[in-house]
Amino acid sequence: MFFELRVYPLKPGKAEAFVKYMDEEIIPYQLSKGMTILGSFLNDSADTYVWIRRFASEAEKVALYDAVYNNDYWRNEVGPKLPDLMDGAGIEVTILKATPRSFMQ
């Protein structure tokens, strides 16, 4: 099992709209496809959004990425709205493996 820590720089003044889009559209959609999302966060200056997803294996990650992103709905409905809300070039993705005493397993 491993985790994916995703950090998104937000466009100025777009934090509220981005969080709403994530909470009402993207997270429910990804959950419906089988994604495990452990949490989402906004930093204290409201210019960075962070979320954590969990995968049982690399094979599960590949299958879920395909289910979530490789379709007309994502390409035509979800994806086109993101450039107005966030800086896609600044996205950081870090893979994390839990240590034995981590509560997140």
C-alpha positions as CSV (number, residue, x, y, z in Angstrom):
1,M,0.0,0.0,0.0
2,F,1.1,3.5,-0.7
3,F,-0.1,7.1,-0.7
4,E,-0.1,9.9,-3.2
5,L,0.3,13.4,-1.8
6,R,-0.8,15.9,-4.4
7,V,0.0,19.6,-4.0
8,Y,-1.7,22.1,-6.3
9,P,-0.8,25.8,-6.5
10,L,-4.1,27.8,-7.0
11,K,-4.7,30.8,-9.1
12,P,-5.0,34.1,-7.0
13,G,-8.5,34.4,-5.6
14,K,-9.6,31.0,-6.8
15,A,-9.3,29.0,-3.5
16,E,-13.0,29.0,-2.7
17,A,-14.1,28.1,-6.2
18,F,-11.5,25.3,-6.4
19,V,-12.4,23.8,-3.1
20,K,-16.1,23.8,-4.1
21,Y,-15.3,22.2,-7.4
22,M,-13.2,19.5,-5.6
23,D,-15.8,18.9,-3.0
24,E,-18.8,18.8,-5.2
25,E,-17.5,17.4,-8.5
26,I,-14.0,15.9,-8.5
27,I,-13.9,14.0,-5.2
28,P,-17.4,12.4,-5.6
29,Y,-16.6,11.5,-9.2
30,Q,-13.3,9.9,-8.3
31,L,-14.9,8.1,-5.3
32,S,-17.5,6.7,-7.7
33,K,-14.7,5.2,-9.8
34,G,-13.2,3.5,-6.8
35,M,-10.5,6.0,-5.7
36,T,-9.7,6.1,-2.0
37,I,-9.3,9.7,-0.9
38,L,-8.1,10.2,2.7
39,G,-8.2,13.9,3.0
40,S,-8.1,17.3,1.3
41,F,-6.6,20.5,2.7
42,L,-6.2,24.2,2.0
43,N,-3.0,25.9,3.4
44,D,-3.4,28.9,5.7
45,S,-2.7,31.4,3.0
46,A,-5.3,29.8,0.8
47,D,-3.0,29.5,-2.2
48,T,-2.3,25.8,-2.1
49,Y,-4.6,22.8,-2.1
50,V,-3.3,19.4,-0.9
51,W,-5.0,16.1,-1.0
52,I,-4.0,12.5,-0.2
53,R,-5.1,9.4,-2.1
54,R,-4.3,5.7,-1.1
55,F,-3.6,2.8,-3.4
56,A,-3.3,-0.9,-2.6
57,S,-0.7,-1.5,-5.3
58,E,0.8,0.0,-8.5
59,A,-1.6,-2.1,-10.5
60,E,-4.6,-0.6,-8.7
61,K,-3.2,2.9,-9.3
62,V,-2.8,2.3,-13.0
63,A,-6.4,0.9,-13.2
64,L,-7.9,3.8,-11.2
65,Y,-6.0,6.4,-13.2
66,D,-7.4,4.8,-16.4
67,A,-10.9,4.8,-15.0
68,V,-10.8,8.4,-13.7
69,Y,-8.9,10.2,-16.4
70,N,-9.2,8.2,-19.7
71,N,-12.7,9.1,-20.7
72,D,-14.7,11.8,-22.5
73,Y,-16.3,13.1,-19.2
74,W,-12.9,13.9,-17.7
75,R,-11.4,15.3,-21.0
76,N,-14.5,17.4,-21.9
77,E,-16.2,18.3,-18.7
78,V,-13.8,18.2,-15.7
79,G,-10.4,18.9,-17.1
80,P,-11.2,22.0,-19.1
81,K,-12.3,23.9,-15.9
82,L,-9.1,23.3,-14.0
83,P,-6.7,25.8,-15.8
84,D,-8.9,28.7,-14.6
85,L,-8.6,27.5,-11.0
86,M,-5.0,26.2,-10.6
87,D,-1.5,26.3,-12.0
88,G,-1.2,22.9,-13.6
89,A,2.5,23.4,-14.3
90,G,3.2,23.7,-10.6
91,I,1.6,20.5,-9.5
92,E,3.7,18.3,-7.2
93,V,3.0,14.6,-6.7
94,T,4.9,12.7,-4.0
95,I,4.5,8.9,-3.4
96,L,4.6,8.0,0.3
97,K,5.0,4.7,2.0
98,A,3.8,4.4,5.6
99,T,6.2,3.6,8.3
100,P,5.3,0.8,10.7
101,R,3.9,3.1,13.4
102,S,1.9,5.3,11.0
103,F,-1.8,5.5,11.8
104,M,-2.4,5.8,8.0
105,Q,-2.1,2.4,6.6
